[in-house]
Amino acid sequence: MGYQRIIISTLPFFLFSLVFFSSCKQKEIAQIEGSLKNNKSSLEVKLFRQDFDKMVLLESLNLKENKSKFVFKLKDINEPTFFHLQVADERSRTIILLIEPGERTFLDVDMLNFREYSVSGSDGSLKTKMLNNRLSQTTKSLDSLNRLYINTENQAEKELLAEKYNAVIEDQRAFNSQFIWENPMSRASVMALYQQYGEDQYIFDRAEDIQLFKVVGSSLKAMYPESEYTKGLLRDIANQERILASHKLIQFINEAESSLPEISLPNTKGDTIRLSALRGKVILLDFWASVNQASLLENRELLEIYAQFKGKGFEIFQVSLDVDKDSWLTALKLSEIPWISVRAENPDASLIVGSYNISGIPSNYLINKEFDIVGKNLYGKDLIAKLKETL
């Protein structure tokens, strides 16, 4: 449809597109058992292991006509591992599985309705199925909108279709983003990072998306520091950061414009609060989440600083990136936060994080009375010193 989107890196985890289905543990034997219904001819069932940047064929079974049962034993996995089960050499008949050591996974597949397979015994494989099903819906919608766009000559209709097309993409981005925030320790989040809705069209292809990569990368590093998935993802993050720097996509941080992107979000009472309404005060624009320990520690420090400078024209505008609203409200109540606190839900959260180029939390900007940024990520003594200089 001619819509340009920024690709921030050449992502290596290439097999999680719709094209292919539009603490270490002691080694335990895992198993995949399957049943193919309505199998009317001889066919081949192949099992591939999905490494970070390649696929490896592990085993191939030949099923004769009217035979339906197959079993694959997985002896050499010691961490959650992706597998691709391919039937009859057809990429459209490929099931992505995420198997834990020792898991016994059961598949029930109807050859007349392949995509509606059922899986049990593997929580990770249920997650991969959910991700694929959601992406399949998105791809169908985009294809339909694309056909309508091509076949219409009315410019007003084209603009409306373009808006709908982009809205579908934003919905998919929000879905995957929420999945990652809710499942940061699941290997399925790696799949969510690298899904595509078209050839070379990645769901996460914008500068701000590096935050999600870092969330998953940190979890993998903590749990499986020697894993090839961990090493591969961390290499990709480093590569993305180099690309961002070389294209000066972080220029906003170093050369802030006088007119800042507006933030307009609800507070705990549901009242909409605008950042621009504080123009004329010195503002600390702070991004945090109640589930982040560093953010909670920063809040303790800010309580003393806020008490010291509140009466001198200083205000804190704090944006929560919590997925769960109750967690945010509970943290505010327990900490007795006195400043302005608002919460961003997707897609607002993604847009704000992108506008302010947030790559980690906690993160903050100090804004002067002229509504210009005069400091970034200032804490403790550094923040106090800058406040004395600015007020």
Secondary structure, DSSP 8 states (H G I E B T S, - for coil): --------S--S-TT-BGGGT--------EEEEEEEET--S-EEEEEEEE-SS-EEEEEEEEE-TT--EEEEEE-S--S-EEEEEEETT-GGGEEEEEE-TT-EEEEEEETTSGGG-EEES-HHHHHHHHHHHHHHHHHHHHHHHHHHHHH---HHHHHHHHHHHHHHHHHHHHHHHHHHHH-TTSTHHHHHHH-EEETTEESS-SGGGHHHHHHHHHHHHHH-TT-HHHHHHHHHHHHHHHHHHHTTTTHHHHS--SS----EEEBTTS-EEEGGGGTTSEEEEEEE-TT-HHHHHHHHHHHHHHHHHGGGTEEEEEEE--S-HHHHHHHHHHHT--SEEEE--TTHHHHHHHHTT--SSSEEEEE-TTS-EEEES--HHHHHHHHHHH-
